[in-house]
């Protein structure tokens, strides 16, 4: 597909850049706005004879500033914030309110809370709270208020260099300190039992109890909790690692695939409403209500919020006969989520999900043009192949950047599992409904247990037979951006097939190589086995002008499919070029 033209897209990009600018320049915000203002005056002076261009410049500048100010408003700390007024341990009782239940471990519960007051003075700011498990005290509930004398403690830095920083993750959520609560320093106040959150929590507990008390196998219970209640921790760590190595970990996340299937089922079940006057309005209202009630029911996890928001817009678009503008509606949902909750921008799941969607919507139709098989089942598999390739092309560099690895067998696992996973989800929903009403027959239990074992066994087999592990890969931010620049111009060249786009691809490719050389010079005195070896080999290839070796190394780093690498192996061998270099 050609990217649809709309004035909305550059405005959304500028709004997003404004949020990125806030994170980059929040310590220099007055100077940033001064520079932006000077640039705006310069542009206004240059375009003083063109009123239309001046208005466009003004609109673009406004959206950048709106993005910046939206993020600044979210992270703004008022005078009562605990960072502005440090709280001493002897300041008396602190009153907090539970905003979010995070997770449960063997020894404690974790929550995000809002600080309400300190002693007799009002206070504000979010905290992370760890409640020590005790047989005499129940877990806190959403909206519950608590009095505590516990002292605010700074959040720990990561112990190992380069490790994931939970402190920075929490700072993105405006959480800068923690409390450790126990029975000695806490007085829990009575929880509000009439709130929607409380009712959903109670219903969730009842359903969890139904699942745990069933006679299904433990693996089947874990799958039900993961796919319907967003409880991925119910699946063992070893099984989760297998899904990650096979490149299908997204199947365990309650997200777009599952919400999309729910929407299609609701559209089918509610189709008789179309026979009546205003039936389409009632159907739309019911679907939107069910989607958001379900999101509240599972605890509003980020993946579900993203998926429900997107499919809400897609459903409304279908209602107003704009359902084919999927790219446009996706961009709108992206903007709405950023406006409503700016921390989404720095969350890995948010970046992956929207990059994958944009990749599928843009790259998948281009790949489809390369082959148009006539046989039905081959055509279907080719569609699944191009969808998987498009998604991985979009998220591949980001996967290497965050996780330092790439699932080399993602295509095989997606082609073996994805075609049947929709049917498996229908089976999961059917078993779930029958289990709730105590109508699950023994033969259905046996069949479901077998299906779960087949799914998990297939994933484990793929993960254990990965003969080309791509791990210990490292990308600095400039090279990551360079890779996406090359990808953008390359896909644009395939779409437009014009000379300027190919020139842009060539220029971006050499920019990428330059960035890699600069990073090699920067890290030349550091010890490393991953990216340092890679960039050193690339620099050597550049100095020797071995063009195919450069392409070869670049394909390895961007994780292009294995057959392409085999072809290049054969070609370079025939030309007496150096063989492919594997990374540590």
VENWOGI-V446895 format. One record per residue. N is the residue number from 1. RES is the residue in one letter. PHI is phi as a letter, one per 40 degrees, with the letter a starting at -180 (999 if undefined). Layout:
n: (N:N)
res: (RES:RES)
phi: (PHI:PHI)
//
This chain:
n: (1:2:3:4:5:6:7:8:9:10:11:12:13:14:15:16:17:18:19:20:21:22:23:24:25:26:27:28:29:30:31:32:33:34:35:36:37:38:39:40:41:42:43:44:45:46:47:48:49:50:51:52:53:54:55:56:57:58:59:60:61:62:63:64:65:66:67:68:69:70:71:72:73:74:75:76:77:78:79:80:81:82:83:84:85:86:87:88:89:90:91:92:93:94:95:96:97:98:99:100:101:102:103:104:105:106:107:108:109:110:111:112:113:114:115:116:117:118:119:120:121:122:123:124:125:126:127:128:129:130:131:132:133:134:135:136:137:138:139:140:141:142:143:144:145:146:147:148:149:150:151:152:153:154:155:156:157:158:159:160:161:162:163:164:165:166:167:168:169:170:171:172:173:174:175:176:177:178:179:180:181:182:183:184:185:186:187:188:189:190:191:192:193:194:195:196:197:198:199:200:201:202:203:204:205:206:207:208:209:210:211:212:213:214:215:216:217:218:219:220:221:222:223:224:225:226:227:228:229:230:231:232:233:234:235:236:237:238:239:240:241:242:243:244:245:246:247:248:249:250:251:252:253:254:255:256:257:258:259:260:261:262:263:264:265:266:267:268:269:270:271:272:273:274:275:276:277:278:279:280:281:282:283:284:285:286:287:288:289:290:291:292:293:294:295:296:297:298:299:300:301:302:303:304:305:306:307:308:309:310:311:312:313:314:315:316:317:318:319:320:321:322:323:324:325:326:327:328:329:330:331:332:333:334:335:336:337:338:339:340:341:342:343:344:345:346:347:348:349:350:351:352:353:354:355:356:357:358:359:360:361:362:363:364:365:366:367:368:369:370:371:372:373:374:375:376:377:378:379:380:381:382:383:384:385:386:387:388:389:390:391:392:393:394:395:396:397:398:399:400:401:402:403:404:405:406:407:408:409:410:411:412:413:414:415:416:417:418:419:420:421:422:423:424:425:426:427:428:429:430:431:432:433:434:435:436:437:438:439:440:441:442:443:444:445:446:447:448:449:450:451:452:453:454:455:456:457:458:459:460:461:462:463:464:465:466:467:468:469:470:471:472:473:474:475:476:477:478:479:480:481:482:483:484:485:486:487:488:489:490:491:492:493:494:495:496:497:498:499:500:501:502:503:504:505:506:507:508:509:510:511:512:513:514:515:516:517:518:519:520:521:522:523:524:525:526:527:528:529:530:531:532:533:534:535:536:537:538:539:540:541:542:543:544:545:546:547:548:549:550:551:552:553:554:555:556:557:558:559:560:561:562:563:564:565:566:567:568:569:570:571:572:573:574:575:576:577:578:579:580:581:582:583:584)
res: (X:X:X:X:X:X:X:X:X:X:X:X:X:X:X:X:X:X:X:X:X:X:X:X:X:X:X:X:X:X:X:X:X:X:X:X:X:X:X:X:X:X:X:X:X:X:X:X:X:X:X:X:X:X:X:X:X:X:X:X:X:X:X:X:X:X:X:X:X:X:X:X:X:X:X:X:X:X:X:X:X:X:X:X:X:X:X:X:X:X:X:X:X:X:X:X:X:X:X:X:X:X:X:X:X:X:X:X:X:X:X:X:X:X:X:X:X:X:X:X:X:X:X:X:X:X:X:X:X:X:X:X:X:X:X:X:X:X:X:X:X:X:X:X:X:X:X:X:X:X:X:X:X:X:X:X:X:X:X:X:X:X:X:X:X:X:X:X:X:X:X:X:X:X:X:X:X:X:X:X:X:X:X:X:X:X:X:X:X:X:X:X:X:X:X:X:X:X:X:X:X:X:X:X:X:X:X:X:X:X:X:X:X:X:X:X:X:X:X:X:X:X:X:X:X:X:X:X:X:X:X:X:X:X:X:X:X:X:X:X:X:X:X:X:X:X:X:X:X:X:X:X:X:X:X:X:X:X:X:X:X:X:X:X:X:X:X:X:X:X:X:X:X:X:X:X:X:X:X:X:X:X:X:X:X:X:X:X:X:X:X:X:X:X:X:X:X:X:X:X:X:X:X:X:X:X:X:X:X:X:X:X:X:X:X:X:X:X:X:X:X:X:X:X:X:X:X:X:X:X:X:X:X:X:X:X:X:X:X:X:X:X:X:X:X:X:X:X:X:X:X:X:X:X:X:X:X:X:X:X:X:X:X:X:X:X:X:X:X:X:X:X:X:X:X:X:X:X:X:X:X:X:X:X:X:X:X:X:X:X:X:X:X:X:X:X:X:X:X:X:X:X:X:X:X:X:X:X:X:X:X:X:X:X:X:X:X:X:X:X:X:X:X:X:X:X:X:X:X:X:X:X:X:X:X:X:X:X:X:X:X:X:X:X:X:X:X:X:X:X:X:X:X:X:X:X:X:X:X:X:X:X:X:X:X:X:X:X:X:X:X:X:X:X:X:X:X:X:X:X:X:X:X:X:X:X:X:X:X:X:X:X:X:X:X:X:X:X:X:X:X:X:X:X:X:X:X:X:X:X:X:X:X:X:X:X:X:X:X:X:X:X:X:X:X:X:X:X:X:X:X:X:X:X:X:X:X:X:X:X:X:X:X:X:X:X:X:X:X:X:X:X:X:X:X:X:X:X:X:X:X:X:X:X:X:X:X:X:X:X:X:X:X:X:X:X:X:X:X:X:X:X:X:X)
phi: (999:c:c:c:c:a:c:c:c:c:c:c:c:c:c:c:c:c:c:c:c:c:c:c:b:c:c:b:d:c:c:c:c:c:c:c:c:c:c:c:c:c:c:c:c:c:b:c:c:b:c:c:c:c:c:c:c:c:c:c:c:c:c:c:c:c:c:c:c:c:c:c:c:c:c:c:b:c:c:c:c:c:c:c:b:d:c:c:d:c:c:g:c:b:b:b:b:c:c:a:c:c:a:b:b:c:b:a:b:b:b:b:b:b:c:b:a:b:g:b:b:c:a:a:h:c:b:b:b:b:b:c:c:a:c:c:b:c:c:c:b:c:g:c:b:b:b:a:b:c:c:c:b:c:c:c:c:c:c:b:c:g:c:c:c:c:c:c:d:c:c:c:c:g:b:b:a:b:b:b:b:a:c:c:b:b:b:c:c:c:c:c:b:b:c:c:d:c:c:c:c:c:c:c:c:c:c:c:c:c:c:c:c:c:c:c:c:c:c:c:c:c:c:c:c:c:c:b:b:f:b:c:c:c:c:c:c:c:c:c:c:c:c:c:c:c:g:b:c:c:c:c:c:c:a:d:d:c:c:c:c:c:c:c:c:c:c:c:c:c:c:d:c:c:c:b:c:g:c:c:c:c:c:c:c:c:c:c:c:c:c:c:c:c:c:c:c:c:g:f:c:d:c:c:c:c:c:c:c:c:c:c:c:c:c:c:c:c:c:c:g:b:c:c:c:c:c:c:c:c:c:c:c:d:c:c:c:c:c:c:a:d:d:d:d:c:c:c:c:c:c:c:c:c:c:c:c:c:c:c:c:c:c:d:c:c:c:c:c:c:a:b:c:c:c:d:c:c:c:c:c:c:c:c:c:c:c:c:c:c:c:c:c:c:b:d:d:c:c:c:c:c:b:f:a:a:c:c:b:c:c:c:c:c:c:c:b:d:d:b:c:c:c:c:c:c:c:d:c:c:c:c:c:c:c:c:c:f:b:c:c:c:c:c:c:c:c:c:d:c:c:c:c:c:c:c:c:c:c:c:c:c:c:c:b:c:c:b:c:b:b:f:c:b:b:c:d:d:c:d:c:c:c:c:c:c:c:c:c:c:c:c:c:c:c:c:f:b:c:d:c:c:c:c:c:c:c:c:c:c:c:c:c:c:c:c:c:c:c:c:c:c:b:c:c:b:c:a:b:c:c:c:c:c:c:c:c:c:c:c:c:c:c:c:f:c:c:c:c:c:c:d:c:c:c:c:c:c:g:c:d:d:d:c:c:c:c:c:d:c:c:c:c:c:c:g:c:c:c:c:b:c:c:c)
//
